[in-house]
């Protein structure tokens, strides 16, 4: 991430859900020459197909029912900054085509307009899906778009494969939530540390974060114990 941060090449972040792809994207942005401008994240999975087009490219007044005023999209909001498209594997085919046109031409068209709008963005994309397999399966994802967003790709390993990160991350979350909930918690006892180290963390960093927050809320002592971690037993 540090090596590529100050270039403008497109980046594809790959990894399971919860491994911290948006954190990595923001880290790249914060080390880049664009750090003074906006970092605009978009989760392509949470919008409906029609809504997503307007979210990305904006729309003109009257472009569709309910479009009562002109609205700029995320591309324009990220101008001279970084646009982060999470879950890009969920992008519908017709929007894949429009995204490719925007990347290649450095311009977008708002919904309901034929007037191009120039944009200068650094594009970072992320997914937990196998885009290469989707291309191979007959066009579930456009091959030409994949090569455009994949100038360089970074694989983010799951938490179970980087166990040396578990305790530092847990301690960071503990400090955050102890402050938030005004709890005088100083750390984890050794049994809790051992449990966290042995746990599979199927939900990765997101699961760890939620586990620590829950433990802080449930704890009445100075240290987090296994009784307040409430980790589920691993499947047999």
N, C-alpha and C positions, 0 to 999 in steps of 0.2 A: 504493500500500500504506500509506504514512504517513497519507494523508488519511482512509482508512476504518478504520484500525486500532482507534481508540478507540470505534467504534460496535459494535453487536452484529449488524449486518446479515450475512446469509449471502453468501458469496463463492464464485464459480466461477472457477477458474484454468484457462485453456486454453493448450495448447502441445504441441509435439512431445515425445516421450520424451527425457528427459535435460536439459531446459532449466532445471530447478531449481524445479519447482512446489512441492515440499515445503519447500525453502529459503524460498520466498516466503511460504508459509503460516506457517512458524515465525516469520518476521520480523514478520508481522502480529500474531501472538500475543504476541510479545515486546514490541511497542509498545502493547499493549492493556491495559485495566484488569484483564484476567484473567491477566496474565503471572505472577503468583505461584502460579497453579494449574496443573494438568497440561495439556500439549499431547499429545494422544493420536492418533497416526497409524494408519490402517488401509489396507492395500492390498487393495482389493476383488477384485483379480485372482488373488491367491495362495491364496485359500481356496476349497474346494469349496462348492457351494451350501448343503448342510446345515450345514457347519462355519461358514460366514460368518454365518448367522443367530444361532448361539450366540455367536460372537465379538462381534457388535454388541450383542445384547440380553441376553446371559447365559442361564443356564438353572437350573432347580431340580433338586434331587437326584431321580434316577429319571425325568427327563424323556425320556430315551432310553438305549439300551444304552451303557454306559460312563460315564454321568453319575452318578458315585458321590458327588458332593457338590454343593452349590449353588455357582454361580460367577457373579460379576457380569461384565457385558459392557463393551465399550469406551464405550458411552454413559454408563453409571454411573461408569466410571473418569474420564471427562472432565467430570463434574458441576462446574459453576462454572468450567470451563476451556474449552478449544477441542478439538473433534473434527475431525480432518482425514481425509476419505474420498478416497483416491487411486484413480484408475481407476474412477470411479463409473459410467462408461459400461458396465462389465462387470457391474453389479448385476442379478441375475435379476429377472424381472417381479414375482414375489410379494414379494420383498424391497423392490422399489421402492415397492410399496403400503404395506408396514410402515414404511418410512422416512418416507414422506409423513405417515402417521398420527402418528408420533413427533414430527415437526417441527411439525405443526399443533397437536397437543395438549400438547406439552411433557411427554410421559410415554411410557414403554415398558412392554412386557410381556415378562418373561423367558420363554424356551421352557419350556412345561410349567406355566405359571401364568396365572391370569386376574386377578391383582392388579396394578393399575397402579403403576408406580414413577415418581415425578416426577423430571425431569432438567432442569437449566438449563445448556445448552451454547451455545457459539458454533460454528456449522458452517461449515467451509471444505471445498469439494470441488474435485477436479481430474480432468482427463481429457485424453487426446490424441485422443479420438474426436469426431466431429461430432454432438453431441447434437441439434442442431436438425435435421439430416438424418435422424437416427434417429427423431425424432418424426414428420417428414414422411413417412417410409416406412411408415407404418401402425402406429405404436405400439411400435417397438423400445425406445423410452424414453418414459415417461409425460410428457405435456405439462404436466400440473398439477405434477408433481414438478420438472420443469425450471424452471418459473417460481418455485417455492419456493426452490430452491437458487441461483437466478440473480438475486438482488436486485441484485447488481453482478457483472460478470465482467471479468476482467483477462486480456488476451492477452499471453503471454510469448513474445517472438520468438526464433527459433532463433539459435544463436551466430553463424552465418554472416551474419546481418543486424545484428549488434552487435559488429563486429570490434574496436572499441575496448575491449571487455571481455576479449579473449583474453589479452593479456599480464598484466593485473592478476590475473586468475584463475589463470593458470599460475604466476605468482610466489607466490601464496598457497599453491597446492598444493605447489610446490617447497619452500617453507619447512617445510610440514607434514611432508613425506616425508623431507626431509634430516634433520630432527630424529628422526623415527621410526627411520630406518635408520642414523643416526649417520654421515652423509656430509658432508664439508666443502665442499659445493657452494654457490657464491656467486650463480649466476644462469645466464642463457642467453646464448650468443654470438649475434652479429648474424645469422648464417646460420640459426640455429635459430629466432630471432624471426621472420625472414622466412618460413621454411617454415610456422610455425604460423599466421601471418597469411594465407597463401595457401591453406591447407588447408580443405576444405569442412566438416569437423566434422559429419558426418551424425549422429553420436551425441551431439552437443551437449556440454554441460558434463561429463556423465558420461564421455564419450570423452576429453575433455581431461584430466580427473582421472586416469583410468587410464593415459593416455599419459605424463603427468608422473611418476606413481609408477613406471612401468616404466623410464623414462629415468633416474630417480634410482638405481634398483637396478643398472642396467647401466653407470652412469657411474663412471669412476675418476679424473676430473679435477675441476677447480674450476668448470667451466662445462658446461652441457648443450649438446651439439652435434647437428647433424642425424643423425650416426651413431648416437647413443643415443636420439634421439626415435623412430626406426624408424617414421615415418609411412608408411602405404600410399600408393602413387601414386593420384591421382584417376582414376576411370574415364574412358575416352576418350569 
